[in-house]
């Protein structure tokens, strides 16, 4: 969907997430690190459920600093272990 259509439908300002870009950035980072490295995502940056779920599906762990962030991480599919 074009940004103009999103603005007309949802109004502005609006946050628009490109999960394909998130996947590409994750792949770039993963390829630059040793295979044994763990990638963490800080939910303080953005705890949006779809974003957290996408990163959890890519194998990211969660960096959290509050009970709400723990809940958002687990709800997004991050392994609580």
Residue frames as qw, qx, qy, qz and C-alpha x, y, z in Angstrom:
[[0.000, 0.891, 0.455, 0.000, 0.00, 0.00, 0.00],
 [0.384, 0.535, -0.036, 0.752, 1.30, 3.47, -0.80],
 [0.282, -0.187, -0.499, 0.798, 2.04, 5.88, 2.00],
 [0.249, -0.094, -0.116, -0.957, -0.56, 8.32, 0.69],
 [0.625, -0.285, -0.593, -0.419, -3.22, 5.62, 0.96],
 [0.549, -0.271, -0.666, 0.426, -2.15, 4.76, 4.50],
 [0.091, -0.068, -0.260, 0.959, -2.30, 8.42, 5.49],
 [0.435, -0.180, -0.313, -0.824, -5.78, 8.76, 4.00],
 [0.685, -0.284, -0.646, -0.184, -6.99, 5.61, 5.76],
 [0.667, -0.393, -0.505, 0.380, -5.34, 6.06, 9.17],
 [0.148, -0.985, -0.052, -0.077, -4.45, 9.74, 9.35],
 [0.623, 0.373, -0.325, 0.605, -1.15, 11.31, 10.25],
 [0.139, 0.609, -0.778, -0.067, 1.17, 11.14, 11.96],
 [0.971, -0.044, 0.041, -0.232, 1.40, 7.38, 11.64],
 [0.346, -0.541, 0.751, 0.154, 4.08, 4.79, 12.16],
 [0.870, 0.393, -0.147, -0.259, 4.64, 2.52, 9.17],
 [0.551, -0.498, 0.661, 0.107, 6.81, -0.56, 9.54],
 [0.688, 0.512, -0.440, -0.266, 8.50, -2.30, 6.63],
 [0.829, -0.373, 0.410, -0.082, 9.06, -5.81, 7.93],
 [0.876, 0.413, 0.027, 0.247, 10.90, -6.79, 4.76],
 [0.248, 0.797, -0.334, 0.438, 13.44, -4.07, 5.59],
 [0.597, -0.611, 0.432, -0.289, 13.66, -5.43, 9.15],
 [0.969, 0.010, 0.242, 0.058, 14.39, -8.90, 7.77],
 [0.674, 0.630, -0.128, 0.364, 17.06, -7.52, 5.42],
 [0.083, -0.808, 0.405, -0.420, 18.73, -5.57, 8.23],
 [0.804, -0.413, 0.392, -0.172, 18.69, -8.67, 10.42],
 [0.940, 0.263, 0.112, 0.188, 20.24, -10.76, 7.64],
 [0.410, 0.770, -0.260, 0.415, 22.96, -8.13, 7.12],
 [0.372, -0.715, 0.460, -0.372, 23.77, -8.05, 10.82],
 [0.932, -0.179, 0.303, -0.085, 23.67, -11.84, 11.13],
 [0.857, 0.441, -0.025, 0.266, 26.10, -12.22, 8.20],
 [0.221, 0.791, -0.345, 0.455, 28.53, -9.76, 9.80],
 [0.517, -0.600, 0.479, -0.378, 28.69, -11.62, 13.11],
 [0.070, 0.270, -0.960, 0.019, 30.16, -14.98, 14.07],
 [0.564, -0.228, -0.665, -0.433, 27.62, -17.78, 13.90],
 [0.481, -0.299, -0.732, 0.379, 27.86, -18.24, 17.67],
 [0.006, 0.039, -0.225, 0.974, 26.83, -14.63, 18.40],
 [0.006, 0.617, 0.773, -0.148, 23.39, -13.93, 19.82],
 [0.023, 0.351, 0.212, 0.911, 21.43, -10.93, 18.56],
 [0.105, -0.511, -0.685, 0.509, 19.34, -9.05, 21.10],
 [0.004, -0.583, -0.380, -0.718, 16.60, -6.56, 20.39],
 [0.092, -0.133, -0.523, 0.837, 15.91, -3.86, 22.96],
 [0.042, -0.650, -0.742, -0.161, 12.19, -3.54, 23.50],
 [0.172, -0.676, -0.225, 0.680, 12.82, -0.09, 24.91],
 [0.115, -0.178, 0.480, 0.851, 13.47, 0.98, 21.30],
 [0.544, 0.061, -0.284, -0.787, 10.07, -0.18, 20.09],
 [0.316, -0.045, 0.906, -0.276, 7.85, -2.86, 21.67],
 [0.641, 0.239, -0.170, -0.709, 5.33, -3.03, 18.80],
 [0.795, -0.087, 0.562, -0.210, 3.92, -6.59, 18.85],
 [0.855, 0.515, 0.067, -0.020, 4.38, -7.30, 15.12],
 [0.310, 0.797, -0.484, 0.185, 7.96, -6.02, 15.20],
 [0.430, -0.505, 0.700, -0.265, 8.82, -8.07, 18.28],
 [0.880, 0.127, 0.423, -0.176, 7.19, -11.16, 16.75],
 [0.715, 0.678, -0.171, 0.026, 9.11, -10.70, 13.50],
 [0.125, 0.731, -0.622, 0.250, 12.43, -10.40, 15.31],
 [0.646, -0.309, 0.637, -0.287, 11.62, -13.31, 17.61],
 [0.907, 0.341, 0.209, -0.131, 10.87, -15.41, 14.54],
 [0.569, 0.724, -0.352, 0.167, 14.30, -14.51, 13.21],
 [0.829, -0.097, -0.417, 0.361, 15.87, -15.82, 16.42],
 [0.101, 0.585, -0.290, 0.751, 16.50, -12.54, 18.23],
 [0.443, -0.392, -0.681, 0.433, 16.57, -12.54, 21.98],
 [0.147, -0.874, -0.283, -0.368, 15.05, -9.73, 24.01],
 [0.354, 0.057, -0.421, 0.833, 16.76, -7.09, 26.09],
 [0.347, -0.725, -0.464, -0.373, 14.21, -5.86, 28.60],
 [0.254, 0.188, -0.490, 0.812, 14.26, -3.55, 31.59],
 [0.424, -0.102, 0.312, -0.844, 10.70, -3.54, 32.91],
 [0.445, 0.167, 0.846, -0.242, 7.87, -5.96, 33.61],
 [0.582, 0.641, 0.178, -0.467, 5.93, -4.47, 30.68],
 [0.346, 0.651, -0.600, -0.311, 8.81, -5.17, 28.32],
 [0.209, -0.180, 0.959, -0.065, 9.06, -8.75, 29.61],
 [0.547, 0.413, 0.623, -0.377, 5.35, -9.19, 28.93],
 [0.520, 0.722, -0.142, -0.435, 5.68, -7.67, 25.44],
 [0.106, 0.530, -0.817, -0.203, 8.64, -9.93, 24.64],
 [0.314, 0.030, 0.938, -0.145, 6.86, -13.11, 25.75],
 [0.552, 0.571, 0.412, -0.445, 3.66, -12.06, 23.97],
 [0.423, 0.733, -0.351, -0.400, 5.72, -11.50, 20.82],
 [0.969, 0.201, -0.139, -0.041, 7.07, -15.03, 20.93],
 [0.226, 0.678, -0.624, 0.315, 10.47, -14.46, 22.50],
 [0.767, -0.160, -0.603, 0.148, 11.60, -17.52, 24.47],
 [0.429, -0.854, 0.052, -0.289, 11.42, -16.48, 28.13],
 [0.902, -0.276, 0.002, 0.333, 14.46, -18.62, 28.90]]
